[in-house]
Amino acid sequence: MINIPRDILTRFQAMLVKRVVPTAQHSYYKKWLRFYLDFCFKYEMKDSNKESL
């Protein structure tokens, strides 16, 4: 599984805080993001495509 680039992770964590996601759940959201980015890489999808979400 790929690592989340530092700049994306920083922005993602800021979004979690802004949306008032409980801190105890942050690890689950980061795990989902890693799976999503891995999926996009594996199937050569552009992760910027909003429809892929």
PyMOL Python script that loads the backbone (N, CA, C, O; Angstrom):
from pymol import cmd

cmd.read_pdbstr("""\
ATOM      1  N   MET A   1       0.844  -1.174   0.000  1.00  0.00           N
ATOM      2  CA  MET A   1       0.000   0.000   0.000  1.00  0.00           C
ATOM      3  C   MET A   1       0.893   1.243   0.000  1.00  0.00           C
ATOM      4  O   MET A   1       1.925   1.279   0.670  1.00  0.00           O
ATOM      5  N   ILE A   2       0.483   2.253  -0.757  1.00  0.00           N
ATOM      6  CA  ILE A   2       1.291   3.457  -0.875  1.00  0.00           C
ATOM      7  C   ILE A   2       1.141   4.343   0.363  1.00  0.00           C
ATOM      8  O   ILE A   2       0.144   4.268   1.081  1.00  0.00           O
ATOM      9  N   ASN A   3       2.137   5.167   0.591  1.00  0.00           N
ATOM     10  CA  ASN A   3       2.076   6.137   1.674  1.00  0.00           C
ATOM     11  C   ASN A   3       1.377   7.391   1.177  1.00  0.00           C
ATOM     12  O   ASN A   3       1.484   7.744   0.003  1.00  0.00           O
ATOM     13  N   ILE A   4       0.671   8.052   2.058  1.00  0.00           N
ATOM     14  CA  ILE A   4      -0.005   9.295   1.710  1.00  0.00           C
ATOM     15  C   ILE A   4       1.044  10.401   1.664  1.00  0.00           C
ATOM     16  O   ILE A   4       1.792  10.581   2.625  1.00  0.00           O
ATOM     17  N   PRO A   5       1.110  11.149   0.552  1.00  0.00           N
ATOM     18  CA  PRO A   5       2.059  12.268   0.488  1.00  0.00           C
ATOM     19  C   PRO A   5       1.813  13.258   1.630  1.00  0.00           C
ATOM     20  O   PRO A   5       0.667  13.515   1.999  1.00  0.00           O
ATOM     21  N   ARG A   6       2.876  13.800   2.177  1.00  0.00           N
ATOM     22  CA  ARG A   6       2.811  14.662   3.364  1.00  0.00           C
ATOM     23  C   ARG A   6       1.850  15.834   3.175  1.00  0.00           C
ATOM     24  O   ARG A   6       1.072  16.138   4.080  1.00  0.00           O
ATOM     25  N   ASP A   7       1.889  16.500   2.011  1.00  0.00           N
ATOM     26  CA  ASP A   7       1.023  17.665   1.809  1.00  0.00           C
ATOM     27  C   ASP A   7      -0.459  17.271   1.786  1.00  0.00           C
ATOM     28  O   ASP A   7      -1.303  18.003   2.303  1.00  0.00           O
ATOM     29  N   ILE A   8      -0.770  16.137   1.198  1.00  0.00           N
ATOM     30  CA  ILE A   8      -2.156  15.663   1.169  1.00  0.00           C
ATOM     31  C   ILE A   8      -2.605  15.276   2.571  1.00  0.00           C
ATOM     32  O   ILE A   8      -3.719  15.600   2.980  1.00  0.00           O
ATOM     33  N   LEU A   9      -1.745  14.587   3.303  1.00  0.00           N
ATOM     34  CA  LEU A   9      -2.094  14.168   4.663  1.00  0.00           C
ATOM     35  C   LEU A   9      -2.352  15.371   5.553  1.00  0.00           C
ATOM     36  O   LEU A   9      -3.288  15.362   6.352  1.00  0.00           O
ATOM     37  N   THR A  10      -1.534  16.404   5.425  1.00  0.00           N
ATOM     38  CA  THR A  10      -1.713  17.617   6.229  1.00  0.00           C
ATOM     39  C   THR A  10      -3.055  18.275   5.931  1.00  0.00           C
ATOM     40  O   THR A  10      -3.777  18.670   6.847  1.00  0.00           O
ATOM     41  N   ARG A  11      -3.382  18.390   4.654  1.00  0.00           N
ATOM     42  CA  ARG A  11      -4.660  18.997   4.267  1.00  0.00           C
ATOM     43  C   ARG A  11      -5.834  18.121   4.708  1.00  0.00           C
ATOM     44  O   ARG A  11      -6.873  18.631   5.126  1.00  0.00           O
ATOM     45  N   PHE A  12      -5.663  16.806   4.613  1.00  0.00           N
ATOM     46  CA  PHE A  12      -6.722  15.877   5.009  1.00  0.00           C
ATOM     47  C   PHE A  12      -6.987  15.972   6.512  1.00  0.00           C
ATOM     48  O   PHE A  12      -8.138  15.996   6.948  1.00  0.00           O
ATOM     49  N   GLN A  13      -5.913  16.027   7.293  1.00  0.00           N
ATOM     50  CA  GLN A  13      -6.077  16.148   8.743  1.00  0.00           C
ATOM     51  C   GLN A  13      -6.752  17.466   9.116  1.00  0.00           C
ATOM     52  O   GLN A  13      -7.566  17.506  10.039  1.00  0.00           O
ATOM     53  N   ALA A  14      -6.419  18.537   8.409  1.00  0.00           N
ATOM     54  CA  ALA A  14      -7.056  19.830   8.667  1.00  0.00           C
ATOM     55  C   ALA A  14      -8.550  19.760   8.359  1.00  0.00           C
ATOM     56  O   ALA A  14      -9.363  20.349   9.070  1.00  0.00           O
ATOM     57  N   MET A  15      -8.907  19.038   7.298  1.00  0.00           N
ATOM     58  CA  MET A  15     -10.315  18.876   6.942  1.00  0.00           C
ATOM     59  C   MET A  15     -11.056  18.081   8.015  1.00  0.00           C
ATOM     60  O   MET A  15     -12.201  18.395   8.339  1.00  0.00           O
ATOM     61  N   LEU A  16     -10.412  17.055   8.565  1.00  0.00           N
ATOM     62  CA  LEU A  16     -11.041  16.270   9.628  1.00  0.00           C
ATOM     63  C   LEU A  16     -11.331  17.137  10.847  1.00  0.00           C
ATOM     64  O   LEU A  16     -12.394  17.029  11.459  1.00  0.00           O
ATOM     65  N   VAL A  17     -10.380  17.993  11.189  1.00  0.00           N
ATOM     66  CA  VAL A  17     -10.566  18.889  12.337  1.00  0.00           C
ATOM     67  C   VAL A  17     -11.677  19.894  12.036  1.00  0.00           C
ATOM     68  O   VAL A  17     -12.528  20.153  12.886  1.00  0.00           O
ATOM     69  N   LYS A  18     -11.669  20.458  10.831  1.00  0.00           N
ATOM     70  CA  LYS A  18     -12.681  21.445  10.452  1.00  0.00           C
ATOM     71  C   LYS A  18     -14.086  20.849  10.469  1.00  0.00           C
ATOM     72  O   LYS A  18     -15.047  21.520  10.845  1.00  0.00           O
ATOM     73  N   ARG A  19     -14.200  19.590  10.062  1.00  0.00           N
ATOM     74  CA  ARG A  19     -15.507  18.927  10.030  1.00  0.00           C
ATOM     75  C   ARG A  19     -15.888  18.295  11.371  1.00  0.00           C
ATOM     76  O   ARG A  19     -16.904  17.607  11.471  1.00  0.00           O
ATOM     77  N   VAL A  20     -15.082  18.527  12.384  1.00  0.00           N
ATOM     78  CA  VAL A  20     -15.299  18.064  13.757  1.00  0.00           C
ATOM     79  C   VAL A  20     -15.464  16.536  13.814  1.00  0.00           C
ATOM     80  O   VAL A  20     -16.365  16.016  14.472  1.00  0.00           O
ATOM     81  N   VAL A  21     -14.581  15.846  13.115  1.00  0.00           N
ATOM     82  CA  VAL A  21     -14.546  14.383  13.195  1.00  0.00           C
ATOM     83  C   VAL A  21     -13.818  14.034  14.495  1.00  0.00           C
ATOM     84  O   VAL A  21     -12.728  14.550  14.744  1.00  0.00           O
ATOM     85  N   PRO A  22     -14.400  13.171  15.321  1.00  0.00           N
ATOM     86  CA  PRO A  22     -13.742  12.815  16.589  1.00  0.00           C
ATOM     87  C   PRO A  22     -12.319  12.282  16.354  1.00  0.00           C
ATOM     88  O   PRO A  22     -12.086  11.478  15.452  1.00  0.00           O
ATOM     89  N   THR A  23     -11.396  12.738  17.167  1.00  0.00           N
ATOM     90  CA  THR A  23      -9.992  12.358  17.034  1.00  0.00           C
ATOM     91  C   THR A  23      -9.811  10.845  17.047  1.00  0.00           C
ATOM     92  O   THR A  23      -8.943  10.317  16.351  1.00  0.00           O
ATOM     93  N   ALA A  24     -10.612  10.155  17.821  1.00  0.00           N
ATOM     94  CA  ALA A  24     -10.502   8.695  17.905  1.00  0.00           C
ATOM     95  C   ALA A  24     -10.806   8.021  16.571  1.00  0.00           C
ATOM     96  O   ALA A  24     -10.425   6.868  16.369  1.00  0.00           O
ATOM     97  N   GLN A  25     -11.479   8.707  15.668  1.00  0.00           N
ATOM     98  CA  GLN A  25     -11.836   8.124  14.377  1.00  0.00           C
ATOM     99  C   GLN A  25     -10.895   8.540  13.247  1.00  0.00           C
ATOM    100  O   GLN A  25     -11.024   8.027  12.135  1.00  0.00           O
ATOM    101  N   HIS A  26      -9.970   9.436  13.491  1.00  0.00           N
ATOM    102  CA  HIS A  26      -9.060   9.920  12.452  1.00  0.00           C
ATOM    103  C   HIS A  26      -8.289   8.787  11.784  1.00  0.00           C
ATOM    104  O   HIS A  26      -8.074   8.819  10.573  1.00  0.00           O
ATOM    105  N   SER A  27      -7.875   7.802  12.547  1.00  0.00           N
ATOM    106  CA  SER A  27      -7.095   6.708  11.965  1.00  0.00           C
ATOM    107  C   SER A  27      -7.918   5.931  10.937  1.00  0.00           C
ATOM    108  O   SER A  27      -7.372   5.453   9.943  1.00  0.00           O
ATOM    109  N   TYR A  28      -9.224   5.803  11.166  1.00  0.00           N
ATOM    110  CA  TYR A  28     -10.085   5.102  10.211  1.00  0.00           C
ATOM    111  C   TYR A  28     -10.219   5.892   8.912  1.00  0.00           C
ATOM    112  O   TYR A  28     -10.216   5.311   7.827  1.00  0.00           O
ATOM    113  N   TYR A  29     -10.334   7.197   9.018  1.00  0.00           N
ATOM    114  CA  TYR A  29     -10.429   8.048   7.835  1.00  0.00           C
ATOM    115  C   TYR A  29      -9.118   8.017   7.045  1.00  0.00           C
ATOM    116  O   TYR A  29      -9.136   7.965   5.815  1.00  0.00           O
ATOM    117  N   LYS A  30      -7.986   8.047   7.745  1.00  0.00           N
ATOM    118  CA  LYS A  30      -6.686   7.977   7.062  1.00  0.00           C
ATOM    119  C   LYS A  30      -6.510   6.626   6.377  1.00  0.00           C
ATOM    120  O   LYS A  30      -5.942   6.541   5.288  1.00  0.00           O
ATOM    121  N   LYS A  31      -6.996   5.583   7.018  1.00  0.00           N
ATOM    122  CA  LYS A  31      -6.926   4.252   6.408  1.00  0.00           C
ATOM    123  C   LYS A  31      -7.745   4.220   5.128  1.00  0.00           C
ATOM    124  O   LYS A  31      -7.296   3.668   4.123  1.00  0.00           O
ATOM    125  N   TRP A  32      -8.940   4.803   5.148  1.00  0.00           N
ATOM    126  CA  TRP A  32      -9.781   4.859   3.947  1.00  0.00           C
ATOM    127  C   TRP A  32      -9.074   5.633   2.842  1.00  0.00           C
ATOM    128  O   TRP A  32      -9.107   5.223   1.682  1.00  0.00           O
ATOM    129  N   LEU A  33      -8.440   6.740   3.187  1.00  0.00           N
ATOM    130  CA  LEU A  33      -7.723   7.541   2.198  1.00  0.00           C
ATOM    131  C   LEU A  33      -6.595   6.737   1.569  1.00  0.00           C
ATOM    132  O   LEU A  33      -6.391   6.796   0.357  1.00  0.00           O
ATOM    133  N   ARG A  34      -5.865   5.990   2.382  1.00  0.00           N
ATOM    134  CA  ARG A  34      -4.789   5.147   1.842  1.00  0.00           C
ATOM    135  C   ARG A  34      -5.337   4.102   0.881  1.00  0.00           C
ATOM    136  O   ARG A  34      -4.764   3.882  -0.186  1.00  0.00           O
ATOM    137  N   PHE A  35      -6.444   3.454   1.248  1.00  0.00           N
ATOM    138  CA  PHE A  35      -7.065   2.469   0.351  1.00  0.00           C
ATOM    139  C   PHE A  35      -7.520   3.121  -0.950  1.00  0.00           C
ATOM    140  O   PHE A  35      -7.342   2.559  -2.031  1.00  0.00           O
ATOM    141  N   TYR A  36      -8.112   4.314  -0.838  1.00  0.00           N
ATOM    142  CA  TYR A  36      -8.596   5.021  -2.012  1.00  0.00           C
ATOM    143  C   TYR A  36      -7.441   5.376  -2.957  1.00  0.00           C
ATOM    144  O   TYR A  36      -7.525   5.137  -4.162  1.00  0.00           O
ATOM    145  N   LEU A  37      -6.375   5.941  -2.411  1.00  0.00           N
ATOM    146  CA  LEU A  37      -5.230   6.319  -3.251  1.00  0.00           C
ATOM    147  C   LEU A  37      -4.575   5.085  -3.861  1.00  0.00           C
ATOM    148  O   LEU A  37      -4.132   5.120  -5.009  1.00  0.00           O
ATOM    149  N   ASP A  38      -4.513   4.002  -3.105  1.00  0.00           N
ATOM    150  CA  ASP A  38      -3.961   2.752  -3.620  1.00  0.00           C
ATOM    151  C   ASP A  38      -4.817   2.220  -4.769  1.00  0.00           C
ATOM    152  O   ASP A  38      -4.286   1.765  -5.782  1.00  0.00           O
ATOM    153  N   PHE A  39      -6.133   2.278  -4.612  1.00  0.00           N
ATOM    154  CA  PHE A  39      -7.064   1.838  -5.650  1.00  0.00           C
ATOM    155  C   PHE A  39      -6.864   2.656  -6.923  1.00  0.00           C
ATOM    156  O   PHE A  39      -6.791   2.106  -8.022  1.00  0.00           O
ATOM    157  N   CYS A  40      -6.774   3.981  -6.761  1.00  0.00           N
ATOM    158  CA  CYS A  40      -6.586   4.859  -7.926  1.00  0.00           C
ATOM    159  C   CYS A  40      -5.279   4.535  -8.646  1.00  0.00           C
ATOM    160  O   CYS A  40      -5.231   4.518  -9.876  1.00  0.00           O
ATOM    161  N   PHE A  41      -4.226   4.280  -7.882  1.00  0.00           N
ATOM    162  CA  PHE A  41      -2.939   3.949  -8.481  1.00  0.00           C
ATOM    163  C   PHE A  41      -3.014   2.601  -9.205  1.00  0.00           C
ATOM    164  O   PHE A  41      -2.546   2.466 -10.335  1.00  0.00           O
ATOM    165  N   LYS A  42      -3.599   1.622  -8.547  1.00  0.00           N
ATOM    166  CA  LYS A  42      -3.672   0.274  -9.107  1.00  0.00           C
ATOM    167  C   LYS A  42      -4.454   0.235 -10.414  1.00  0.00           C
ATOM    168  O   LYS A  42      -4.050  -0.441 -11.359  1.00  0.00           O
ATOM    169  N   TYR A  43      -5.568   0.955 -10.472  1.00  0.00           N
ATOM    170  CA  TYR A  43      -6.423   0.927 -11.655  1.00  0.00           C
ATOM    171  C   TYR A  43      -6.234   2.144 -12.557  1.00  0.00           C
ATOM    172  O   TYR A  43      -7.048   2.422 -13.438  1.00  0.00           O
ATOM    173  N   GLU A  44      -5.139   2.857 -12.310  1.00  0.00           N
ATOM    174  CA  GLU A  44      -4.748   4.012 -13.128  1.00  0.00           C
ATOM    175  C   GLU A  44      -5.864   5.038 -13.273  1.00  0.00           C
ATOM    176  O   GLU A  44      -6.111   5.574 -14.353  1.00  0.00           O
ATOM    177  N   MET A  45      -6.523   5.291 -12.160  1.00  0.00           N
ATOM    178  CA  MET A  45      -7.570   6.316 -12.128  1.00  0.00           C
ATOM    179  C   MET A  45      -6.959   7.607 -11.639  1.00  0.00           C
ATOM    180  O   MET A  45      -6.032   7.604 -10.829  1.00  0.00           O
ATOM    181  N   LYS A  46      -7.479   8.701 -12.132  1.00  0.00           N
ATOM    182  CA  LYS A  46      -7.024   9.988 -11.640  1.00  0.00           C
ATOM    183  C   LYS A  46      -7.742  10.255 -10.326  1.00  0.00           C
ATOM    184  O   LYS A  46      -8.971  10.317 -10.287  1.00  0.00           O
ATOM    185  N   ASP A  47      -6.978  10.413  -9.253  1.00  0.00           N
ATOM    186  CA  ASP A  47      -7.593  10.636  -7.952  1.00  0.00           C
ATOM    187  C   ASP A  47      -8.245  12.025  -7.863  1.00  0.00           C
ATOM    188  O   ASP A  47      -8.981  12.301  -6.916  1.00  0.00           O
ATOM    189  N   SER A  48      -7.979  12.891  -8.838  1.00  0.00           N
ATOM    190  CA  SER A  48      -8.628  14.193  -8.869  1.00  0.00           C
ATOM    191  C   SER A  48     -10.029  14.129  -9.456  1.00  0.00           C
ATOM    192  O   SER A  48     -10.771  15.110  -9.392  1.00  0.00           O
ATOM    193  N   ASN A  49     -10.402  12.984 -10.028  1.00  0.00           N
ATOM    194  CA  ASN A  49     -11.724  12.801 -10.622  1.00  0.00           C
ATOM    195  C   ASN A  49     -12.746  12.639  -9.503  1.00  0.00           C
ATOM    196  O   ASN A  49     -12.737  11.626  -8.803  1.00  0.00           O
ATOM    197  N   LYS A  50     -13.618  13.615  -9.326  1.00  0.00           N
ATOM    198  CA  LYS A  50     -14.597  13.581  -8.228  1.00  0.00           C
ATOM    199  C   LYS A  50     -15.569  12.412  -8.368  1.00  0.00           C
ATOM    200  O   LYS A  50     -16.098  11.941  -7.361  1.00  0.00           O
ATOM    201  N   GLU A  51     -15.816  11.939  -9.569  1.00  0.00           N
ATOM    202  CA  GLU A  51     -16.729  10.828  -9.767  1.00  0.00           C
ATOM    203  C   GLU A  51     -16.175   9.525  -9.199  1.00  0.00           C
ATOM    204  O   GLU A  51     -16.938   8.605  -8.905  1.00  0.00           O
ATOM    205  N   SER A  52     -14.877   9.439  -9.045  1.00  0.00           N
ATOM    206  CA  SER A  52     -14.286   8.212  -8.514  1.00  0.00           C
ATOM    207  C   SER A  52     -14.533   8.053  -7.021  1.00  0.00           C
ATOM    208  O   SER A  52     -14.372   6.962  -6.475  1.00  0.00           O
ATOM    209  N   LEU A  53     -14.920   9.122  -6.372  1.00  0.00           N
ATOM    210  CA  LEU A  53     -15.221   9.029  -4.942  1.00  0.00           C
ATOM    211  C   LEU A  53     -16.490   8.253  -4.728  1.00  0.00           C
ATOM    212  O   LEU A  53     -16.914   8.065  -3.588  1.00  0.00           O
TER     213      LEU A  53
END
""", "prot")
cmd.dss("prot")
cmd.show_as("cartoon", "prot")
cmd.util.cbc("prot")
cmd.orient("prot")
